[in-house]
Amino acid sequence: MTPRSISRRAFLTRGGATAAALALAPRLDLLGTPALGAPTDRDWVTLADQLRGRVIRPGQPGYAAAAPGFNLRYARVLPDAIAECRDAQDVSTALRWAVRHDVALVPRAGGHSYAGYSSTRGLLIDVNAMTGVTVDTGQGTVRVTGGARNADLGAALQPHDVTVSAGRCPSVAVAGLTLGGGFGFSARKLGLTADALLETEIVTADGEIRQCDARTHPDLFWACRGGGGGNFGINTAYVFETTPVNDVAIYRLGWDRVDPGAMLDAGLELLASGPDELSMRMGFSVPTDQSAGVSLQMIGQLFGSVDDLNALLAPVLAIAAPTTREIDVVTYWQGKDLLADNEGPSAFTERSRFVPDTISNAGLDVFDRLVQRRPATVGPSSASVKLFNWGGAINRVPSDATAFVHRDAIALLSVGVSWAVDERLERVDALQRWADDLWAQMGPFTSNRSYQNFADPALRDWPRAYYGENLERLVKVKKRYDPQRVFDFPQAIPPSLRDI
Ligand SMILES: Cc1cc2nc3c(=O)[nH]c(=O)nc-3n(C[C@H](O)[C@H](O)[C@H](O)COP(=O)(O)OP(=O)(O)OC[C@H]3O[C@@H](n4cnc5c(N)ncnc54)[C@H](O)[C@@H]3O)c2cc1C
């Protein structure tokens, strides 16, 4: 990664300036205008005067609630200030101000980045206040502003009985979800959130507000469909195609104790052979005491009837009778609520791998052995392995049609651990080592690709794991729209492959 200060020197040198000319010339910022130096208290006030939203500094009302992100592992990475942006012009103003003062900046929408990539010690450009969602039933589209959450999107769509394929967690923002792909219980039938994107408004590193679609800035539009949040600009609006929906059959099954390998195998079979209308999430909870047994929750929906759903689930139900069982026909919106993930913030890590096909017996044995037991901690903690549906409409889009490359898997396997924020470091390390071990040992039976929206700071070859053969084109887009890395974080796409 190129540090910001080196970037600026490189910028000046590339301008061809000699040392003598440099000594006389005013110091330039990354955009080539005279730099203003580190901000004083007065400069922060000047920024506040220029914005429609507030600038919130440490200790001021609203700071404590708005500063930390969802993953409390990064709760100590707190911003020097939060620019609460109310529109694209606010975003542009805050961005230009930060660049001129050489203040690191990071955009935040829902704050749900797994790796804390929407946290900074510089300026947080927060688009949370932009929650407007407007449905155009005539056009079959919906316009979503920069900080709207899944819950805002759903609330606006519900009265019209149309939907956009989105995620399961109401508080995740449409921003990060879309930019890194976006899957949920409708994805096998309708595709990813990014697949439904028709246009987006984005403030690029030069402060310009650009409208992009397949014809205008097509390369930037391509990159915004799976290239990952925080890489190319700050998106301030999105237009999606909507799809009519009505009733669905949903299921929520629970087992207190399962044979993990057998259930994983059954889940993968279901995804490999089941129709696109079927979706599924399996969650294996791993105990600290092996004698307690591994419990399983399996949920999902079918765009179809209860009878069809029962027939599809029969092979899974035949392995072991569930302890809790709910299968019902509900409206699409009731289904969304019943299947929602309403968990609050915690400290956690999550590591993912795509699964191209069913897993061999050797792989199921490895899985079986590793999910039996996790290390104990002092405070509350958890460890789980999740299997998410993939395939269907997701895989019918060519892997280079958008920046989202993962178009050949049947499932996404993800291992996660969480712990109390004040947990002792060595116990957190032990938990993480357990997750690393499972992630590594499942390697030979899965692919070496990972989901960019489950950002994993421990991933070594993250550029290929997230972006595969689309990496080179993404680097070109970065070079064109953000050559000086105004948008930077540990796994940011660089403007040159040499910088990886
Ligand atoms: C509880 C939970 C449930 C989840 N469920 C799902 C799910 O069902 N399906 C799924 O696909 N994913 C899911 N995710 C993953 C989620 O999609 C990603 O974490 C996503 O990046 C979060 O977006 P955000 O805007 O909420 O987060 P943020 O942390 O605000 O943003 C994520 C990244 O995008 C950047 N960014 C934020 N706003 C903008 C913007 N306006 N323009 C450009 N870049 C921006 C940030 O700097 C950061 O790098 C879940 C995550 C959590 C924590």
The ligand as a Gaussian input file, in Angstrom:
#p B3LYP/6-31G(d) Opt

LIG

0 1
 C      -24.968000      -8.197000      10.215000
 C      -24.549000      -8.242000       8.780000
 C      -25.351000      -8.894000       7.851000
 C      -24.977000      -8.936000       6.509000
 N      -25.780000      -9.573000       5.609000
 C      -25.444000      -9.584000       4.301000
 C      -26.279000     -10.204000       3.341000
 O      -27.333000     -10.749000       3.654000
 N      -25.891000     -10.190000       2.036000
 C      -24.725000      -9.581000       1.640000
 O      -24.425000      -9.593000       0.443000
 N      -23.908000      -8.993000       2.541000
 C      -24.240000      -8.976000       3.851000
 N      -23.412000      -8.373000       4.754000
 C      -22.152000      -7.783000       4.290000
 C      -22.403000      -6.372000       3.769000
 O      -22.920000      -6.436000       2.460000
 C      -21.078000      -5.584000       3.725000
 O      -20.528000      -5.540000       4.992000
 C      -21.300000      -4.183000       3.163000
 O      -20.081000      -3.688000       2.697000
 C      -21.864000      -3.242000       4.190000
 O      -22.195000      -2.023000       3.606000
 P      -22.477000      -0.760000       4.533000
 O      -22.710000       0.403000       3.628000
 O      -23.497000      -1.105000       5.531000
 O      -21.110000      -0.621000       5.315000
 P      -19.951000       0.483000       5.335000
 O      -18.997000      -0.016000       6.347000
 O      -20.506000       1.850000       5.510000
 O      -19.327000       0.406000       3.877000
 C      -18.661000      -0.732000       3.385000
 C      -17.534000      -0.265000       2.436000
 O      -18.073000       0.589000       1.433000
 C      -17.558000       1.913000       1.559000
 N      -18.680000       2.832000       1.381000
 C      -19.649000       3.132000       2.272000
 N      -20.488000       4.020000       1.737000
 C      -20.055000       4.271000       0.491000
 C      -20.522000       5.082000      -0.555000
 N      -21.595000       5.854000      -0.419000
 N      -19.845000       5.110000      -1.724000
 C      -18.727000       4.345000      -1.882000
 N      -18.233000       3.562000      -0.917000
 C      -18.905000       3.521000       0.256000
 C      -16.936000       2.003000       2.930000
 O      -15.870000       2.934000       2.983000
 C      -16.475000       0.564000       3.148000
 O      -15.236000       0.339000       2.504000
 C      -23.766000      -8.320000       6.095000
 C      -22.971000      -7.660000       7.032000
 C      -23.336000      -7.629000       8.359000
 C      -22.442000      -6.933000       9.351000

